Amino acid sequence: MDAFFASVEQKDNPELKGKAVAVGGGGDRGVVAAASYEARKFGVRSALPSKTALKRCPHLIFVKPRHSRYKEVSNQIMAIFHEFTDLVEPLSIDEAFLDVSQNKKGLPSATAIAEEIKRRIKEETGLTASAGISVNKFLAKIASDYQKPDGLFVIKPKMVASFIEKLSIEKFYGVGKVTTEKMHQIGIFHGKDLKKRSLLELTRLFGKNGAYYYNIARGIDDREVNPNRIRKSVSTENTFHDDIRSKEELKKRLEEATLDLHKRLKRTKFKGRTISLKIKYSNFEQITRSRTVLHEITEYREILDLSNKLLNQLELTDSVRLLGIGISNQMKPNEVIQLTFDF
């Protein structure tokens, strides 16, 4: 979907149409969750501090998020997807992979299917979507971002090699900011540069991700569209109105975060064995700590005790602007844990 949260707000409130809109908190401590394309022209992006966003775009209009409304529209869109194929793998609330090798409508091509899906979304929600079509997930994802907004881009098999060779490395799906910087440092700027590196070298430089980078440089991505993706974690975080300077005050906020996380775990019925603590300092430096136990973490008191132990391991080097905690590492069906005993 194109600028999904902001587009929903513009659709529901015609006064916002054509204006620079940011969904998120507009105060000194706020963060942009989503920005309309009118705002993006001024460099306003998601995760940008609201103060910075207002400096770039003084006439920016902030709107508080309405997550229940976004979920409602998302359900409409996902329902449309399922009219064409059962192989739908949601990536987020506003994005999904669709395998249309076989489709329920009997349409003759993937392009025809994408055009019809875009038309239906526009007709039923009033919103625009961008579609990417290609032979695998990696290329389809890149294609979906290529002609936004309201775009449709096809990377045909005969185009794959030349397209990847010319593609800037920062536009590669699965290559983040930190990895991009590391690749730039060793002379990898485009797909053709990545393709020159051996599997051994990429594995040495990037660990287990090296094989992925080696393959995508050659247009290889054998991952199937999985309609039954399993949730990997549940988390919560809060950016404070005022920086917190003492560990005592931070522990009080940790209790609030633990209560919120516990509610989310019960709602999602998620159970995991690893608890993680995230702290972001006022200078935006971020640190995380985690701990794994042998059993599933479900109780409020245990979450609080474990997160406090992680917090106690830290020496605060600056005032804290953000605190987050999460649970991950779900047990697999029929998994057996090796117990240990003291003799």
VEXMI-534158 format. One record per residue (C-alpha): residue in three letters; x, y, z; chain. Coordinates in Angstrom, 3 decimals, padded with zeros to 6 digits. Layout:
// residues N
{r:Ala; east:X; north:Y; up:Z; c:A} .
...
This chain:
// residues 343
{r:Met; east:000.000; north:000.000; up:000.000; c:A} .
{r:Asp; east:001.114; north:003.592; up:-000.647; c:A} .
{r:Ala; east:001.829; north:005.589; up:002.548; c:A} .
{r:Phe; east:-000.823; north:003.419; up:004.183; c:A} .
{r:Phe; east:-001.530; north:005.078; up:007.559; c:A} .
{r:Ala; east:-001.337; north:008.598; up:006.120; c:A} .
{r:Ser; east:-003.440; north:007.647; up:003.093; c:A} .
{r:Val; east:-006.168; north:006.223; up:005.340; c:A} .
{r:Glu; east:-006.238; north:009.489; up:007.296; c:A} .
{r:Gln; east:-006.467; north:011.540; up:004.095; c:A} .
{r:Lys; east:-009.238; north:009.298; up:002.798; c:A} .
{r:Asp; east:-011.274; north:009.530; up:006.025; c:A} .
{r:Asn; east:-010.709; north:013.290; up:006.387; c:A} .
{r:Pro; east:-010.976; north:015.059; up:003.000; c:A} .
{r:Glu; east:-009.539; north:018.244; up:004.555; c:A} .
{r:Leu; east:-006.180; north:016.462; up:004.700; c:A} .
{r:Lys; east:-006.207; north:015.543; up:001.018; c:A} .
{r:Gly; east:-003.187; north:016.937; up:-000.818; c:A} .
{r:Lys; east:-001.546; north:018.164; up:002.384; c:A} .
{r:Ala; east:001.628; north:017.180; up:004.185; c:A} .
{r:Val; east:000.435; north:014.722; up:006.837; c:A} .
{r:Ala; east:002.345; north:012.733; up:009.438; c:A} .
{r:Val; east:000.809; north:010.023; up:011.573; c:A} .
{r:Gly; east:002.377; north:010.007; up:015.023; c:A} .
{r:Gly; east:003.025; north:012.191; up:018.038; c:A} .
{r:Gly; east:003.547; north:015.852; up:017.248; c:A} .
{r:Gly; east:005.125; north:016.847; up:020.574; c:A} .
{r:Asp; east:008.772; north:017.332; up:021.463; c:A} .
{r:Arg; east:009.149; north:013.597; up:022.104; c:A} .
{r:Gly; east:007.014; north:012.365; up:019.224; c:A} .
{r:Val; east:008.104; north:010.195; up:016.328; c:A} .
{r:Val; east:006.685; north:009.968; up:012.814; c:A} .
{r:Ala; east:004.987; north:006.599; up:012.221; c:A} .
{r:Ala; east:004.043; north:007.343; up:008.600; c:A} .
{r:Ala; east:004.130; north:010.300; up:006.215; c:A} .
{r:Ser; east:002.057; north:011.252; up:003.190; c:A} .
{r:Tyr; east:003.807; north:011.686; up:-000.142; c:A} .
{r:Glu; east:003.274; north:015.438; up:000.164; c:A} .
{r:Ala; east:005.327; north:015.317; up:003.381; c:A} .
{r:Arg; east:007.961; north:013.011; up:001.932; c:A} .
{r:Lys; east:008.872; north:015.674; up:-000.608; c:A} .
{r:Phe; east:010.327; north:017.611; up:002.337; c:A} .
{r:Gly; east:012.310; north:014.644; up:003.661; c:A} .
{r:Val; east:009.780; north:013.530; up:006.273; c:A} .
{r:Arg; east:010.033; north:009.789; up:006.821; c:A} .
{r:Ser; east:008.857; north:007.191; up:009.340; c:A} .
{r:Ala; east:010.923; north:006.949; up:012.559; c:A} .
{r:Leu; east:011.983; north:010.598; up:012.180; c:A} .
{r:Pro; east:011.702; north:012.637; up:015.418; c:A} .
{r:Ser; east:008.712; north:014.981; up:015.189; c:A} .
{r:Lys; east:010.848; north:018.048; up:015.953; c:A} .
{r:Thr; east:013.113; north:017.246; up:013.007; c:A} .
{r:Ala; east:010.098; north:016.600; up:010.776; c:A} .
{r:Leu; east:008.627; north:020.023; up:011.621; c:A} .
{r:Lys; east:011.928; north:021.725; up:010.854; c:A} .
{r:Arg; east:011.953; north:020.110; up:007.416; c:A} .
{r:Cys; east:008.262; north:020.781; up:006.820; c:A} .
{r:Pro; east:006.887; north:023.613; up:009.018; c:A} .
{r:His; east:003.340; north:023.197; up:007.676; c:A} .
{r:Leu; east:003.289; north:019.469; up:008.541; c:A} .
{r:Ile; east:-000.025; north:018.288; up:010.029; c:A} .
{r:Phe; east:000.248; north:015.621; up:012.750; c:A} .
{r:Val; east:-002.549; north:013.075; up:013.192; c:A} .
{r:Lys; east:-002.764; north:010.596; up:016.063; c:A} .
{r:Pro; east:-002.615; north:006.966; up:014.928; c:A} .
{r:Arg; east:-005.850; north:004.928; up:014.796; c:A} .
{r:His; east:-004.568; north:001.378; up:014.713; c:A} .
{r:Ser; east:-008.003; north:-000.241; up:014.882; c:A} .
{r:Arg; east:-008.989; north:001.670; up:011.723; c:A} .
{r:Tyr; east:-005.803; north:000.640; up:009.903; c:A} .
{r:Lys; east:-006.432; north:-002.999; up:010.861; c:A} .
{r:Glu; east:-009.993; north:-002.737; up:009.551; c:A} .
{r:Val; east:-008.805; north:-001.503; up:006.150; c:A} .
{r:Ser; east:-005.988; north:-004.073; up:006.138; c:A} .
{r:Asn; east:-008.535; north:-006.862; up:006.580; c:A} .
{r:Gln; east:-010.424; north:-005.564; up:003.520; c:A} .
{r:Ile; east:-007.239; north:-005.621; up:001.447; c:A} .
{r:Met; east:-006.165; north:-009.089; up:002.599; c:A} .
{r:Ala; east:-009.648; north:-010.391; up:001.774; c:A} .
{r:Ile; east:-009.223; north:-009.101; up:-001.782; c:A} .
{r:Phe; east:-005.872; north:-010.899; up:-002.055; c:A} .
{r:His; east:-007.479; north:-014.178; up:-000.989; c:A} .
{r:Glu; east:-010.063; north:-013.895; up:-003.758; c:A} .
{r:Phe; east:-007.224; north:-014.462; up:-006.226; c:A} .
{r:Thr; east:-005.022; north:-016.991; up:-004.415; c:A} .
{r:Asp; east:-004.758; north:-018.830; up:-001.089; c:A} .
{r:Leu; east:-000.977; north:-018.391; up:-001.148; c:A} .
{r:Val; east:-000.834; north:-015.009; up:000.599; c:A} .
{r:Glu; east:002.041; north:-014.250; up:002.979; c:A} .
{r:Pro; east:001.538; north:-010.978; up:004.886; c:A} .
{r:Leu; east:004.744; north:-009.042; up:005.526; c:A} .
{r:Ser; east:003.015; north:-006.366; up:007.578; c:A} .
{r:Ile; east:-000.382; north:-004.746; up:007.993; c:A} .
{r:Asp; east:-000.180; north:-003.239; up:004.484; c:A} .
{r:Glu; east:001.992; north:-005.564; up:002.421; c:A} .
{r:Ala; east:002.054; north:-009.185; up:001.307; c:A} .
{r:Phe; east:003.607; north:-011.667; up:-001.086; c:A} .
{r:Leu; east:001.177; north:-013.483; up:-003.407; c:A} .
{r:Asp; east:002.018; north:-016.623; up:-005.350; c:A} .
{r:Val; east:-000.231; north:-016.449; up:-008.432; c:A} .
{r:Ser; east:001.281; north:-019.345; up:-010.375; c:A} .
{r:Gln; east:-002.295; north:-020.597; up:-010.218; c:A} .
{r:Asn; east:-005.110; north:-018.127; up:-009.566; c:A} .
{r:Lys; east:-008.763; north:-018.547; up:-008.698; c:A} .
{r:Lys; east:-009.963; north:-016.090; up:-011.348; c:A} .
{r:Gly; east:-008.298; north:-017.826; up:-014.275; c:A} .
{r:Leu; east:-006.626; north:-014.601; up:-015.391; c:A} .
{r:Pro; east:-003.976; north:-015.085; up:-018.104; c:A} .
{r:Ser; east:-000.990; north:-013.339; up:-016.494; c:A} .
{r:Ala; east:000.452; north:-012.038; up:-013.244; c:A} .
{r:Thr; east:000.266; north:-008.518; up:-014.665; c:A} .
{r:Ala; east:-003.469; north:-008.881; up:-015.320; c:A} .
{r:Ile; east:-003.956; north:-010.140; up:-011.763; c:A} .
{r:Ala; east:-002.001; north:-007.220; up:-010.285; c:A} .
{r:Glu; east:-003.982; north:-004.708; up:-012.332; c:A} .
{r:Glu; east:-007.268; north:-006.234; up:-011.187; c:A} .
{r:Ile; east:-006.166; north:-006.297; up:-007.521; c:A} .
{r:Lys; east:-005.118; north:-002.649; up:-007.716; c:A} .
{r:Arg; east:-008.469; north:-001.747; up:-009.262; c:A} .
{r:Arg; east:-010.407; north:-003.614; up:-006.586; c:A} .
{r:Ile; east:-008.438; north:-002.000; up:-003.758; c:A} .
{r:Lys; east:-009.061; north:001.452; up:-005.209; c:A} .
{r:Glu; east:-012.754; north:000.700; up:-005.727; c:A} .
{r:Glu; east:-013.382; north:-000.753; up:-002.253; c:A} .
{r:Thr; east:-011.085; north:001.348; up:-000.044; c:A} .
{r:Gly; east:-010.372; north:004.500; up:-002.056; c:A} .
{r:Leu; east:-006.637; north:003.858; up:-001.606; c:A} .
{r:Thr; east:-003.841; north:003.135; up:-004.061; c:A} .
{r:Ala; east:-001.455; north:000.203; up:-004.014; c:A} .
{r:Ser; east:001.789; north:-000.515; up:-005.843; c:A} .
{r:Ala; east:002.533; north:-003.952; up:-007.242; c:A} .
{r:Gly; east:005.789; north:-005.668; up:-008.095; c:A} .
{r:Ile; east:005.847; north:-008.743; up:-010.315; c:A} .
{r:Ser; east:008.727; north:-011.125; up:-010.865; c:A} .
{r:Val; east:009.995; north:-014.683; up:-010.588; c:A} .
{r:Asn; east:010.732; north:-014.679; up:-006.833; c:A} .
{r:Lys; east:010.163; north:-012.831; up:-003.572; c:A} .
{r:Phe; east:013.342; north:-010.768; up:-003.651; c:A} .
{r:Leu; east:012.695; north:-009.339; up:-007.098; c:A} .
{r:Ala; east:008.953; north:-008.842; up:-006.565; c:A} .
{r:Lys; east:009.630; north:-006.836; up:-003.398; c:A} .
{r:Ile; east:012.105; north:-004.570; up:-005.183; c:A} .
{r:Ala; east:009.707; north:-004.141; up:-008.099; c:A} .
{r:Ser; east:006.881; north:-003.117; up:-005.746; c:A} .
{r:Asp; east:008.927; north:-000.129; up:-004.541; c:A} .
{r:Tyr; east:010.171; north:000.841; up:-007.985; c:A} .
{r:Gln; east:007.351; north:003.068; up:-009.259; c:A} .
{r:Lys; east:005.500; north:004.198; up:-006.128; c:A} .
{r:Pro; east:002.899; north:005.567; up:-005.666; c:A} .
{r:Asp; east:000.193; north:003.708; up:-007.590; c:A} .
{r:Gly; east:002.865; north:001.809; up:-009.496; c:A} .
{r:Leu; east:003.112; north:-001.503; up:-011.293; c:A} .
{r:Phe; east:006.531; north:-002.783; up:-012.330; c:A} .
{r:Val; east:007.485; north:-006.112; up:-013.879; c:A} .
{r:Ile; east:010.940; north:-007.687; up:-013.815; c:A} .
{r:Lys; east:010.795; north:-010.401; up:-016.491; c:A} .
{r:Pro; east:013.207; north:-013.367; up:-016.441; c:A} .
{r:Lys; east:015.318; north:-011.968; up:-019.283; c:A} .
{r:Met; east:015.664; north:-008.655; up:-017.387; c:A} .
{r:Val; east:016.864; north:-010.133; up:-014.076; c:A} .
{r:Ala; east:020.644; north:-010.156; up:-014.542; c:A} .
{r:Ser; east:020.993; north:-006.656; up:-016.014; c:A} .
{r:Phe; east:018.459; north:-005.187; up:-013.565; c:A} .
{r:Ile; east:020.316; north:-006.504; up:-010.496; c:A} .
{r:Glu; east:023.728; north:-005.480; up:-011.794; c:A} .
{r:Lys; east:022.605; north:-001.839; up:-012.099; c:A} .
{r:Leu; east:020.680; north:-001.762; up:-008.798; c:A} .
{r:Ser; east:022.156; north:000.311; up:-005.945; c:A} .
{r:Ile; east:023.023; north:-001.902; up:-003.004; c:A} .
{r:Glu; east:020.914; north:000.199; up:-000.589; c:A} .
{r:Lys; east:017.830; north:-000.772; up:-002.621; c:A} .
{r:Phe; east:018.443; north:-004.486; up:-002.167; c:A} .
{r:Tyr; east:015.689; north:-006.070; up:-000.084; c:A} .
{r:Gly; east:017.323; north:-007.500; up:003.037; c:A} .
{r:Val; east:020.330; north:-005.154; up:003.016; c:A} .
{r:Gly; east:019.906; north:-002.656; up:005.839; c:A} .
{r:Lys; east:021.616; north:000.624; up:006.597; c:A} .
{r:Val; east:024.492; north:-000.852; up:008.621; c:A} .
{r:Thr; east:025.203; north:-003.553; up:006.028; c:A} .
{r:Thr; east:025.019; north:-000.974; up:003.233; c:A} .
{r:Glu; east:027.672; north:001.128; up:004.956; c:A} .
{r:Lys; east:029.900; north:-001.921; up:005.440; c:A} .
{r:Met; east:029.507; north:-002.878; up:001.791; c:A} .
{r:His; east:030.339; north:000.648; up:000.673; c:A} .
{r:Gln; east:033.525; north:000.491; up:002.743; c:A} .
{r:Ile; east:034.716; north:-002.554; up:000.811; c:A} .
{r:Gly; east:033.720; north:-001.212; up:-002.599; c:A} .
{r:Ile; east:030.290; north:-002.770; up:-003.097; c:A} .
{r:Phe; east:027.935; north:-000.091; up:-004.458; c:A} .
{r:His; east:025.823; north:-001.945; up:-007.047; c:A} .
{r:Gly; east:024.675; north:-005.462; up:-007.776; c:A} .
{r:Lys; east:027.528; north:-005.997; up:-010.215; c:A} .
{r:Asp; east:030.024; north:-005.293; up:-007.399; c:A} .
{r:Leu; east:028.294; north:-007.780; up:-005.089; c:A} .
{r:Lys; east:028.243; north:-010.414; up:-007.813; c:A} .
{r:Lys; east:032.043; north:-010.284; up:-008.093; c:A} .
{r:Arg; east:032.476; north:-011.475; up:-004.492; c:A} .
{r:Ser; east:032.795; north:-015.188; up:-003.789; c:A} .
{r:Leu; east:030.529; north:-017.127; up:-001.452; c:A} .
{r:Leu; east:033.477; north:-017.743; up:000.865; c:A} .
{r:Glu; east:034.333; north:-014.045; up:001.072; c:A} .
{r:Leu; east:030.745; north:-012.951; up:001.675; c:A} .
{r:Thr; east:030.297; north:-015.599; up:004.369; c:A} .
{r:Arg; east:033.486; north:-014.451; up:006.071; c:A} .
{r:Leu; east:032.338; north:-010.818; up:005.977; c:A} .
{r:Phe; east:028.620; north:-011.226; up:006.754; c:A} .
{r:Gly; east:028.255; north:-014.603; up:008.446; c:A} .
{r:Lys; east:025.160; north:-016.661; up:007.616; c:A} .
{r:Asn; east:023.719; north:-013.751; up:005.587; c:A} .
{r:Gly; east:026.623; north:-014.087; up:003.158; c:A} .
{r:Ala; east:024.929; north:-016.938; up:001.290; c:A} .
{r:Tyr; east:021.759; north:-014.845; up:000.896; c:A} .
{r:Tyr; east:023.721; north:-011.903; up:-000.543; c:A} .
{r:Tyr; east:025.613; north:-014.262; up:-002.867; c:A} .
{r:Asn; east:022.354; north:-015.692; up:-004.218; c:A} .
{r:Ile; east:020.363; north:-012.484; up:-004.628; c:A} .
{r:Ala; east:023.242; north:-010.929; up:-006.562; c:A} .
{r:Arg; east:022.454; north:-013.657; up:-009.091; c:A} .
{r:Gly; east:018.675; north:-013.309; up:-008.850; c:A} .
{r:Ile; east:018.343; north:-016.561; up:-006.887; c:A} .
{r:Asp; east:015.672; north:-016.712; up:-004.167; c:A} .
{r:Asp; east:013.999; north:-020.093; up:-003.648; c:A} .
{r:Arg; east:011.854; north:-019.099; up:-000.658; c:A} .
{r:Glu; east:008.241; north:-020.150; up:-001.133; c:A} .
{r:Val; east:005.295; north:-017.907; up:-000.349; c:A} .
{r:Asn; east:004.230; north:-019.143; up:003.092; c:A} .
{r:Pro; east:000.620; north:-018.363; up:004.029; c:A} .
{r:Asn; east:001.187; north:-019.688; up:007.565; c:A} .
{r:Arg; east:003.967; north:-017.470; up:008.835; c:A} .
{r:Ile; east:004.506; north:-017.896; up:012.540; c:A} .
{r:Arg; east:004.782; north:-014.871; up:014.797; c:A} .
{r:Lys; east:008.376; north:-014.645; up:016.013; c:A} .
{r:Ser; east:008.054; north:-012.125; up:018.835; c:A} .
{r:Val; east:005.823; north:-009.824; up:020.859; c:A} .
{r:Ser; east:007.167; north:-006.523; up:022.155; c:A} .
{r:Thr; east:006.297; north:-003.079; up:023.425; c:A} .
{r:Glu; east:008.248; north:000.168; up:023.689; c:A} .
{r:Asn; east:007.679; north:003.706; up:024.856; c:A} .
{r:Thr; east:009.369; north:007.005; up:024.041; c:A} .
{r:Phe; east:009.234; north:009.180; up:027.151; c:A} .
{r:His; east:008.003; north:012.760; up:027.179; c:A} .
{r:Asp; east:011.045; north:013.712; up:029.269; c:A} .
{r:Asp; east:014.360; north:011.874; up:029.376; c:A} .
{r:Ile; east:014.778; north:009.565; up:032.372; c:A} .
{r:Arg; east:017.989; north:010.024; up:034.283; c:A} .
{r:Ser; east:017.780; north:007.510; up:037.158; c:A} .
{r:Lys; east:017.585; north:003.737; up:037.187; c:A} .
{r:Glu; east:014.918; north:003.917; up:039.902; c:A} .
{r:Glu; east:012.580; north:005.893; up:037.657; c:A} .
{r:Leu; east:013.412; north:003.558; up:034.791; c:A} .
{r:Lys; east:012.326; north:000.572; up:036.892; c:A} .
{r:Lys; east:008.937; north:002.211; up:037.472; c:A} .
{r:Arg; east:008.508; north:002.623; up:033.727; c:A} .
{r:Leu; east:009.644; north:-000.973; up:033.275; c:A} .
{r:Glu; east:006.695; north:-002.113; up:035.409; c:A} .
{r:Glu; east:004.304; north:-000.253; up:033.094; c:A} .
{r:Ala; east:005.958; north:-001.778; up:030.018; c:A} .
{r:Thr; east:005.801; north:-005.260; up:031.563; c:A} .
{r:Leu; east:002.075; north:-004.893; up:032.210; c:A} .
{r:Asp; east:001.515; north:-003.870; up:028.582; c:A} .
{r:Leu; east:003.668; north:-006.737; up:027.279; c:A} .
{r:His; east:001.837; north:-009.245; up:029.485; c:A} .
{r:Lys; east:-001.508; north:-008.103; up:028.051; c:A} .
{r:Arg; east:-000.176; north:-008.467; up:024.503; c:A} .
{r:Leu; east:001.122; north:-011.968; up:025.222; c:A} .
{r:Lys; east:-002.286; north:-013.031; up:026.516; c:A} .
{r:Arg; east:-004.075; north:-011.456; up:023.563; c:A} .
{r:Thr; east:-001.810; north:-013.066; up:020.945; c:A} .
{r:Lys; east:-001.347; north:-016.317; up:022.937; c:A} .
{r:Phe; east:002.356; north:-016.073; up:022.149; c:A} .
{r:Lys; east:004.881; north:-017.903; up:024.328; c:A} .
{r:Gly; east:008.641; north:-017.580; up:024.102; c:A} .
{r:Arg; east:011.808; north:-018.314; up:026.049; c:A} .
{r:Thr; east:013.904; north:-015.216; up:025.362; c:A} .
{r:Ile; east:013.289; north:-011.839; up:026.947; c:A} .
{r:Ser; east:014.956; north:-008.737; up:025.489; c:A} .
{r:Leu; east:015.415; north:-005.247; up:026.883; c:A} .
{r:Lys; east:016.028; north:-002.235; up:024.622; c:A} .
{r:Ile; east:017.172; north:001.199; up:025.724; c:A} .
{r:Lys; east:017.748; north:004.254; up:023.574; c:A} .
{r:Tyr; east:019.708; north:007.136; up:025.083; c:A} .
{r:Ser; east:019.012; north:010.815; up:024.483; c:A} .
{r:Asn; east:021.867; north:010.853; up:021.959; c:A} .
{r:Phe; east:019.986; north:008.079; up:020.065; c:A} .
{r:Glu; east:022.575; north:005.425; up:020.911; c:A} .
{r:Gln; east:020.731; north:002.133; up:021.337; c:A} .
{r:Ile; east:021.634; north:-000.956; up:023.350; c:A} .
{r:Thr; east:019.864; north:-004.281; up:023.822; c:A} .
{r:Arg; east:020.264; north:-007.084; up:026.330; c:A} .
{r:Ser; east:018.567; north:-010.487; up:026.309; c:A} .
{r:Arg; east:018.300; north:-013.655; up:028.335; c:A} .
{r:Thr; east:017.013; north:-017.115; up:027.402; c:A} .
{r:Val; east:015.498; north:-019.581; up:029.871; c:A} .
{r:Leu; east:014.545; north:-023.246; up:029.484; c:A} .
{r:His; east:010.794; north:-022.715; up:029.768; c:A} .
{r:Glu; east:008.194; north:-020.445; up:028.182; c:A} .
{r:Ile; east:007.850; north:-017.039; up:029.810; c:A} .
{r:Thr; east:004.188; north:-016.225; up:030.416; c:A} .
{r:Glu; east:003.691; north:-014.736; up:033.887; c:A} .
{r:Tyr; east:003.809; north:-011.030; up:034.666; c:A} .
{r:Arg; east:006.032; north:-011.446; up:037.732; c:A} .
{r:Glu; east:008.622; north:-013.506; up:035.860; c:A} .
{r:Ile; east:008.732; north:-011.012; up:032.970; c:A} .
{r:Leu; east:009.290; north:-008.202; up:035.451; c:A} .
{r:Asp; east:011.971; north:-010.097; up:037.416; c:A} .
{r:Leu; east:013.898; north:-011.066; up:034.287; c:A} .
{r:Ser; east:013.698; north:-007.601; up:032.741; c:A} .
{r:Asn; east:014.858; north:-006.034; up:036.001; c:A} .
{r:Lys; east:017.861; north:-008.356; up:036.036; c:A} .
{r:Leu; east:018.729; north:-007.217; up:032.521; c:A} .
{r:Leu; east:018.332; north:-003.587; up:033.552; c:A} .
{r:Asn; east:020.563; north:-004.111; up:036.584; c:A} .
{r:Gln; east:023.339; north:-005.303; up:034.280; c:A} .
{r:Leu; east:023.470; north:-001.876; up:032.659; c:A} .
{r:Glu; east:025.416; north:001.154; up:033.718; c:A} .
{r:Leu; east:023.476; north:004.137; up:032.400; c:A} .
{r:Thr; east:025.843; north:006.342; up:030.405; c:A} .
{r:Asp; east:023.263; north:008.982; up:029.508; c:A} .
{r:Ser; east:019.632; north:009.906; up:030.059; c:A} .
{r:Val; east:017.124; north:007.503; up:028.481; c:A} .
{r:Arg; east:014.502; north:008.515; up:025.905; c:A} .
{r:Leu; east:013.079; north:005.080; up:025.029; c:A} .
{r:Leu; east:012.514; north:001.776; up:026.805; c:A} .
{r:Gly; east:011.292; north:-001.446; up:025.226; c:A} .
{r:Ile; east:010.911; north:-005.097; up:026.199; c:A} .
{r:Gly; east:009.937; north:-008.156; up:024.188; c:A} .
{r:Ile; east:009.529; north:-011.920; up:024.209; c:A} .
{r:Ser; east:010.814; north:-014.150; up:021.376; c:A} .
{r:Asn; east:012.199; north:-017.633; up:020.668; c:A} .
{r:Gln; east:008.957; north:-019.613; up:020.573; c:A} .
{r:Met; east:009.190; north:-023.350; up:021.196; c:A} .
{r:Lys; east:008.621; north:-025.512; up:018.141; c:A} .
{r:Pro; east:005.961; north:-028.242; up:018.182; c:A} .
{r:Asn; east:007.247; north:-031.446; up:019.795; c:A} .
{r:Glu; east:010.482; north:-029.711; up:020.825; c:A} .
{r:Val; east:012.200; north:-031.389; up:023.747; c:A} .
{r:Ile; east:014.387; north:-029.404; up:026.155; c:A} .
{r:Gln; east:017.457; north:-031.039; up:027.631; c:A} .
{r:Leu; east:017.209; north:-030.557; up:031.364; c:A} .
{r:Thr; east:020.254; north:-030.220; up:033.627; c:A} .
{r:Phe; east:020.561; north:-031.344; up:037.227; c:A} .
{r:Asp; east:022.963; north:-030.666; up:040.070; c:A} .
{r:Phe; east:024.537; north:-033.876; up:041.448; c:A} .
